[in-house]
Amino acid sequence: MSLRKLVLLRHGQTDYNVAGRMQGHLESRLTESGRAQAAAVAPEIARMTPDLLISSDLQRATHTADIIGAATGLPVKLDPRLRETHLGDWQGQTLAEIEQKWPGAIVHWRADPEWAPPGGESRVEVVRRSRPVVEELDDELSGPNATAVLVAHGGMIAGLVSGLLALPIASWPAIGGIGNCRWAALARREDHPRWRLIGFNVGTGT
């Protein structure tokens, strides 16, 4: 067991965030505010002296990670397993549009981590594909304070936190959303592999 601390940072604000549209696997661009958020949070991440920086390959995450990388001096490794939940037919639509076409589906989706939007994936499936990224870090990192930063997406981060904490699936909806350029932090002791949540929705982002 080498990885001791894990920081899960959400990307900066995007044009889809401003428009209230569901992004999923669709590409969207950081707004001016989103770039400013990344620039503001970068020194905070740098002070953690991370050993590794990995990003989802969607450009809203990679552009955020590039700013973090410049502050930390770390190269950015891309991993598509860190992508946001694929939202299928919902991608690109607003909540109002989804409610009109699939009445009650949003409420059901938020309440049941095993339920997927039409043509999309469930939160359980997102955790199943993203969790190995963390598990593989034990083979990559060494040292008593090995720290990795993953730049990713709000839904994926909430799900991965739930999975790493071994919460019962029915309780996953209790882990709330995370703001743009805010992060969740988990840590574990040298003598025990259990992850502990030491911070959630932390940072200067909104």
C-alpha positions, 0 to 999 in steps of 0.5 A, spaced: 500 500 500 503 506 497 498 511 496 496 515 502 492 521 500 487 522 494 485 529 491 479 529 487 478 535 483 472 537 479 474 541 473 472 549 472 466 552 470 464 551 463 459 554 458 454 548 459 454 549 466 452 556 465 447 554 460 444 549 465 445 543 460 447 536 462 454 534 459 456 527 460 461 525 455 460 531 451 465 536 450 464 543 453 469 549 454 471 552 460 469 559 461 473 565 463 470 564 470 472 557 469 479 558 467 480 563 473 477 558 478 483 553 476 488 559 476 486 560 483 485 553 486 492 551 483 497 554 488 492 550 493 493 544 490 501 545 489 502 546 496 499 539 497 506 537 493 502 531 489 506 526 486 502 524 480 497 528 476 491 524 472 486 527 468 479 525 465 481 526 457 475 530 456 477 537 455 474 541 460 478 537 465 484 537 461 484 544 460 483 545 468 489 540 469 494 543 465 493 549 469 494 545 475 500 542 472 503 548 471 503 550 478 505 543 481 510 542 475 507 535 474 506 532 467 498 531 466 497 523 465 490 522 461 485 517 463 478 516 459 476 512 465 475 518 469 470 521 464 463 523 467 457 519 467 455 517 460 448 520 460 445 517 454 439 521 451 440 526 456 446 529 454 446 536 452 439 537 455 437 541 460 433 539 467 427 542 464 427 538 457 429 532 461 423 532 465 418 534 460 420 528 456 421 523 461 417 525 467 420 523 474 426 520 471 431 525 474 428 524 481 429 516 480 436 517 477 438 521 483 435 516 488 438 510 485 445 509 483 444 503 479 439 506 475 441 509 468 439 514 463 436 511 457 442 509 453 447 511 459 450 508 465 449 508 472 453 511 478 455 504 480 458 503 473 462 509 473 465 507 479 466 500 476 470 503 471 474 509 475 476 505 481 481 501 478 485 508 476 486 509 484 487 501 485 493 501 480 496 507 483 499 503 489 504 500 484 506 507 481 507 511 487 512 510 493 514 514 499 510 515 506 506 521 504 504 519 496 499 523 494 495 523 487 491 528 484 485 526 479 482 532 475 475 529 473 467 531 474 462 532 479 458 526 478 464 521 477 467 524 484 461 523 488 460 516 486 468 514 486 468 517 494 462 513 495 465 507 492 472 508 496 469 509 502 465 502 501 458 506 503 452 501 502 449 503 495 443 505 497 446 511 501 450 513 495 445 519 494 447 522 501 454 524 498 452 531 495 454 535 489 461 538 488 462 545 486 467 547 480 474 547 482 473 544 489 475 538 491 474 531 495 480 529 499 481 522 502 487 519 506 489 512 509 493 510 515 500 506 513 497 500 517 490 500 514 488 500 507 481 503 509 480 510 506 477 516 510 474 522 508 478 528 510 475 533 506 469 534 501 467 540 497 473 544 499 476 550 495 475 557 493 471 555 487 463 555 486 
